[in-house]
Amino acid sequence: MIGDLHVYLIENDRMAQVAIRLAKDKHNKGYGTEALLAMTRFCFANTELQRLWTQVDVRNTASSRMLEKCGYIKEGMTRQGKMVNTWCDYYIYGILASDFGQQRK
């Protein structure tokens, strides 16, 4: 198994949170970027979603780079917030359907 990718916390068919997790031996091979791009493209082309967002621990520079490659924009930082099962500083990344459409032209 390479990993998993989720679209969840869908709000009014307009906004959803995304999450991706890869097996350690699959890191730095482009799988995450490819999967996230495909999922983002699918959501904006085949659903009414207009915004996708996610959270990334500030120490996870690889995930931040992957999100930025996929067009997600760093929108802010939460200090000492709860992310999954840990308390940490984390970035909030988001992308709008209109952002994604402009990038792919």
C-alpha positions as CSV (number, residue, x, y, z in Angstrom):
1,M,0.0,0.0,0.0
2,I,1.3,3.4,-0.9
3,G,-0.9,5.5,1.4
4,D,-4.3,7.1,1.7
5,L,-6.0,10.3,0.6
6,H,-9.2,11.7,2.1
7,V,-11.7,14.4,1.3
8,Y,-13.9,14.9,4.4
9,L,-15.6,17.6,6.5
10,I,-17.6,18.6,3.5
11,E,-19.6,21.8,4.3
12,N,-22.7,22.6,2.3
13,D,-21.2,20.9,-0.8
14,R,-18.9,24.0,-1.1
15,M,-15.8,23.4,1.0
16,A,-13.9,20.3,2.2
17,Q,-10.8,19.3,4.1
18,V,-8.2,17.0,2.5
19,A,-5.6,14.8,4.0
20,I,-2.9,12.6,2.6
21,R,-0.6,10.1,4.2
22,L,2.1,8.0,2.6
23,A,4.1,5.0,3.7
24,K,7.6,6.2,4.7
25,D,9.3,4.1,1.9
26,K,7.1,5.9,-0.7
27,H,8.2,9.5,0.4
28,N,10.0,11.7,-2.2
29,K,8.9,9.7,-5.2
30,G,6.2,12.1,-6.5
31,Y,3.3,9.8,-5.5
32,G,1.8,12.3,-3.1
33,T,1.9,15.2,-5.6
34,E,0.4,13.0,-8.3
35,A,-2.4,11.8,-6.1
36,L,-3.2,15.2,-4.6
37,L,-3.3,16.8,-8.0
38,A,-5.6,14.1,-9.4
39,M,-7.9,14.4,-6.3
40,T,-8.0,18.2,-6.5
41,R,-8.7,18.1,-10.2
42,F,-11.5,15.5,-9.7
43,C,-13.1,17.6,-6.9
44,F,-13.2,20.8,-8.8
45,A,-14.3,19.2,-12.1
46,N,-16.9,16.7,-10.8
47,T,-18.4,18.2,-7.6
48,E,-19.8,21.5,-6.4
49,L,-16.8,22.1,-4.1
50,Q,-15.2,25.5,-4.5
51,R,-12.6,25.3,-1.8
52,L,-10.2,22.6,-0.4
53,W,-8.1,23.1,2.6
54,T,-5.7,21.2,4.9
55,Q,-3.4,21.6,7.9
56,V,0.3,20.8,8.0
57,D,2.6,20.7,11.0
58,V,5.1,23.6,10.5
59,R,7.9,21.0,10.9
60,N,6.7,19.0,7.9
61,T,8.5,20.9,5.2
62,A,8.0,18.0,2.6
63,S,4.2,18.2,2.9
64,S,4.3,22.0,2.6
65,R,6.4,21.7,-0.6
66,M,4.0,19.1,-2.0
67,L,1.0,21.3,-1.3
68,E,2.6,24.3,-2.9
69,K,3.5,22.3,-6.0
70,C,-0.2,21.4,-6.3
71,G,-1.2,25.1,-6.1
72,Y,-2.3,25.2,-2.5
73,I,-1.6,28.6,-0.8
74,K,-0.4,29.0,2.7
75,E,-3.2,31.0,4.3
76,G,-2.0,31.3,7.9
77,M,-0.7,29.5,10.9
78,T,-2.4,28.3,14.1
79,R,-0.1,28.3,17.2
80,Q,-0.3,25.4,19.5
81,G,-3.6,24.0,18.1
82,K,-4.7,20.4,18.1
83,M,-4.0,18.6,14.9
84,V,-5.1,14.9,14.9
85,N,-3.6,13.7,18.2
86,T,-1.0,16.3,18.9
87,W,-0.7,19.9,19.9
88,C,1.6,21.8,17.6
89,D,1.9,24.9,15.4
90,Y,0.4,24.2,12.0
91,Y,-0.1,26.0,8.7
92,I,-3.4,26.2,7.0
93,Y,-3.3,25.7,3.2
94,G,-6.2,26.2,0.8
95,I,-7.0,26.3,-2.8
96,L,-10.1,27.6,-4.7
97,A,-11.6,26.2,-7.8
98,S,-10.8,29.5,-9.5
99,D,-7.2,29.3,-8.4
100,F,-6.8,25.8,-9.8
101,G,-8.5,26.6,-13.1
102,Q,-6.1,29.6,-13.6
103,Q,-3.0,27.5,-12.9
104,R,-4.0,24.7,-15.4
105,K,-4.6,27.0,-18.4
